[in-house]
Each structure stands twice: as C-alpha cells, then as structure tokens.
C-alpha cells in the first residue's frame, strides 16, 4: 500500500514542478523555475523531516509519500546539473557558477531553516504582529 501513496505523492510533485516550469521564459538565461523548485523543495524536505517525523508522529507510509513521493519528484537535481552544463557550454560560465552557488548554498540554508521551523513551529516573536 505504501507504493500507492508514494505514487500519488510522485504524481502531485511532478505536476507542481511542471507548473513552476512556466516561470522560466525562453529568453531568460537563469533557470528560475528549477531554482525555485530546488530551493523550496530543500526547505520543505527539512521541514517535513523535523516536523512530521520527529514531532508529530504520522505513519511511515505517509511520511514516505510526502518525502520520497512528493518532494522527490518535485525537486529536479538532474535537470539542475544539465542546466549548469548548458550555461557553461553557451558561454555563460559566470552565470553558471552563480546558479550553482545559489542553488547549493541556498538549498543547504533552506533545508536547515526548514528543520529549524519544523522543530520550533511558526512561533510568533514578541512584539511582532501578524
């Protein structure tokens, strides 16, 4: 039954990724859609891991459906690697390095932040309205 839930999560993640791919226009050099997908996926994987695995106990098959299925099909590491190479081959080595740096550093920072938010919750800070 777990395979079924992972498949449903995978289908949803693939559709989300496809919809976000429209953020990139044919004339834009930086692959914005992939960047947004990978950064947000890093955050949500960190968040789900700490919030639902450690704090709120959910069945393992649902956790796997969200992490492996949804987030796994949503993020696009292989596409990211290909886009880095294409940028280099098209003579945009500096932009390629910038994209690589933002994706890797941003992904690590957002995964850490997702873990932090998942552990502490969306607590309202003193003096902050909202």
C-alpha positions in Angstrom: 0.0 0.0 0.0 3.0 2.3 0.6 3.9 2.2 -3.1 0.4 3.6 -3.9 0.9 6.6 -1.6 4.4 7.2 -3.0 3.0 7.1 -6.5 0.2 9.6 -5.6 2.8 11.9 -4.0 5.1 11.5 -7.0 2.3 12.4 -9.4 1.5 15.5 -7.4 5.1 16.6 -7.1 5.6 16.1 -10.9 2.6 18.3 -11.6 3.8 21.0 -9.2 7.2 21.0 -10.9 5.7 21.2 -14.3 3.5 24.2 -13.3 6.5 26.0 -11.9 8.5 25.4 -15.1 6.4 28.1 -16.7 8.1 30.7 -14.6 11.0 30.5 -17.0 10.6 32.2 -20.3 12.5 31.0 -23.4 14.7 34.2 -23.4 15.7 34.1 -19.7 19.2 32.9 -19.1 18.8 31.8 -15.4 16.5 28.8 -15.0 14.2 30.4 -12.4 11.7 27.5 -12.3 14.3 24.9 -11.4 15.9 27.2 -8.9 12.6 27.9 -7.1 11.7 24.2 -7.1 15.1 23.1 -5.7 15.2 25.8 -3.0 11.6 25.3 -1.9 12.0 21.5 -2.1 15.0 21.7 0.2 13.1 23.8 2.7 10.0 21.6 2.7 12.0 18.3 2.9 13.8 19.7 6.0 10.5 20.9 7.5 8.7 17.7 6.9 11.6 15.7 8.3 11.7 17.5 11.6 8.0 18.4 12.0 6.2 15.3 11.0 8.9 12.6 11.5 10.2 13.9 14.9 7.4 15.9 16.5 4.0 14.8 15.0 4.1 11.1 14.6 2.5 10.1 11.3 2.5 6.6 9.7 5.7 5.8 7.9 3.9 5.3 4.6 2.5 8.8 4.7 5.9 10.3 5.6 7.5 8.4 2.7 4.7 9.5 0.4 5.4 13.2 1.2 9.2 13.0 1.2 10.1 10.4 -1.4 7.0 10.7 -3.5 6.0 14.4 -3.4 9.3 16.1 -2.7 11.4 13.5 -4.6 9.5 14.1 -7.8 9.2 17.8 -7.2 12.9 18.6 -6.9 15.0 18.4 -10.0 18.7 17.7 -9.3 19.3 16.1 -12.7 17.7 19.0 -14.5 19.8 21.4 -12.4 23.0 19.6 -13.4 22.2 19.7 -17.0 21.3 23.4 -16.9 24.7 24.2 -15.3 26.4 22.4 -18.1 24.3 24.1 -20.8 25.1 27.5 -19.3 28.8 26.8 -19.4 28.6 25.4 -23.0 26.7 28.6 -24.1 29.5 30.8 -22.8 27.9 31.9 -19.5 30.4 30.4 -17.1 30.0 33.2 -14.5 26.2 32.8 -14.6 26.6 29.1 -14.3 28.8 29.4 -11.2 26.3 31.9 -9.7 23.4 29.5 -10.4 25.4 26.6 -8.9 26.3 28.7 -5.8 22.8 30.0 -5.2 21.3 26.5 -5.6 23.7 24.6 -3.4 24.2 27.2 -0.7 20.5 28.2 -0.8 19.4 24.6 -0.7 21.5 23.9 2.4 20.4 27.0 4.2 16.7 26.4 3.4 16.9 22.8 4.4 18.5 23.9 7.7 15.8 26.5 8.1 13.1 24.0 7.3 14.4 21.7 10.1 14.5 24.7 12.5 11.0 25.8 11.7 9.7 22.3 11.9 11.2 21.8 15.3 10.2 25.2 16.7 7.0 25.8 14.8 5.9 29.1 13.3 6.1 30.8 16.7 5.1 34.5 16.9 8.0 36.6 18.1 7.4 39.1 20.9 6.4 42.5 19.5 5.7 41.1 16.1 2.1 41.4 14.9 0.7 39.1 12.2 
